[in-house]
Amino acid sequence: MSTPPLLSAEALKVSFPGRRGAAAARAVDGVDLDVGPGEIVALVGESGCGKTTLARSLLGLVPPTSGRVAFGGVPLEYTGGALKAYRRRVQLVLQDPSGSLNPRHTVYDAVAEGLRIHGYAGDEQAAVARALARAGLRPAERFFLRYPHELSGGQRQRVVIAGALVLEPELIVADEPVASLDASVRGEILALLLRLRDELGLSALVVTHDLGLAWNIADRVAVMYLGRIVETGPVEELLTTPRHPYTQALLSVLPESSVEPVVLAGEPPDPSDVPSGCRFHVRCQVLASGRAQQAGVAAACRGRDLPVLGGGPGSRVACHWAAAVAGAGPASDAG
């Protein structure tokens, strides 16, 4: 029997009202996604694809329009007490440490804030020191009275991570955790997240636009486009043999890629006006090149929607062309 997921989303939708009577923006439009115990899942996609809204909904910061979020198999309740208890077990690590840290607070106060909010009854100083040490700031006491402006970018991000660790959560959601750091420090922070997974059994959902980052840290990858997961699978399989044209395009522009870069046409469509059929078809290089026509799925690409992918382990793709090439035929339950 497979291990039940620690965090799961089922048929999750998040819509925002349109302005002046316009259609609602479908930021998250039917997503199933699981994160298992001790697993790192990378959620990848362009800016505006809905991945940050999805992450915030998983954290309970944005209530879903429909669907559900569950932790440890228990549906999340959107009441003050339930959310407070949940956020002790699931913590957020933000992209910009400079914006996450109050410049008037010392490192000690920044890390101790969560303990104070949750009424921690133990030894606060020992808990803060333990969290800083786990985040790689040693000796921890040397950092207690420092202010954010006295730290390097990498040290500030470690303080943010320590603030998440101090409550000893079971899962962290890291939104672009290394985007603001230079390349050398980026590797150190990624190594830290891996070490925390190995030493503490910590699970993580890492939100990123960078498939190269996913290669270095994730066990599994979910690729998101216009509110939906379009491909998911184990990191090595998905990044070496991507099946969705969108995933292929994202991989083609990585510096280490050996294939010709794919330049996608235009910008992603407005989430208040999602195209019929496959939502990627208006930018799809496979459709534009005639390969979808040759496979006999061009009409399906333009006019037939695809099923929501299951969120658990295993490789899945939502693509008429990929299904046809694999021999499953268009609009199969595999994609």
Phi, psi and omega in degrees: 000134181287154180288131179298148179293151174282312179237137178215146171243138180231119178050041187283132176227138174227117179241148177242135182301142176283159180276139174053046175082003179290162180298151179294145176275121182269079185293319174235122196233055180098086183232130167251127181207132178240148168233122183273166176301130179069017183253145172249119178248130176261128175256113193240143174172168177294163172301137179089002183280349179107002187291323178290321175298318177300314180299317180294327177290322177297331179277352183084009180278334177233109180297140180289151173290322174203172185086189182211155171246136178230146176233123184061028179084356182257122180301140180287131176257138186262049173252159184304311183293318181294318180294321180296317178295321180295318183287349170285331182266340181230119186242152182256136171242118186271165184293313190254102181297331180295322178280339182278335186256133176288120184297343181268355180259139174290167176303318181301311182294324179298316182284326182284347186304314181298321178299318182290321178298321184266008175063044181300130185259358182272199181280103186299316183296319179295321180294319179295315180298319180296317181294318179296319179295319178296329179276002175090016177255096184229145350293139188301321184298336180293339183260351187309312189261010177279156176252158184307323183291346179270001184248157172285169179300318179295321178294320178298319179294326176294325176296318177299317178295320177299321177298328175284324184285337190299333179271004179053059180288167176266339183212142171241147172250114185250112183265106182048058191292344182235011186297329184266007185253155177283168191301319184293320181286327180304315180297324179295318181290321177296319177298323178297314180298321177295319180295321179295322176297315184289320185276324186251353186070022185287131174270158180209142166249116183254116181267126185204156172265358193250106178293335175296321176297317180302320179302323185278342189229333194271152167273326184217151183235139171238123181261127186246138177217125175048051172088356182231152168281123182255341175203142178212149179172174175303143190303314185294320181292314184292323184274343177263330179227063180295142182252329182278135179304328178293315177299318178299320179294317179298319181289328186295338184264001176291144182305326183274001182291143180258003181254162179296131180302137177264120178262111182285144181284129172065195179255162174303144180299161177294130180294351173271356180219065183289131181298154172290165180069211175293128185290349177267353193296333182289347179239002192287124179290333179289318177293317181296328183278350182093355182293326177293322177297317179297327179277356177079022184239007184301318179295320178296319179303320185276338190230353184240120180292163182249151180291154174292133181285142172297152189263355186273191180300159180108160181266133178216150179218139177256086184201121178300317183294314180299321179293319180294318180296326179281353178093007182272346184084162182292150174057034176282171178288351173273350179146000000 
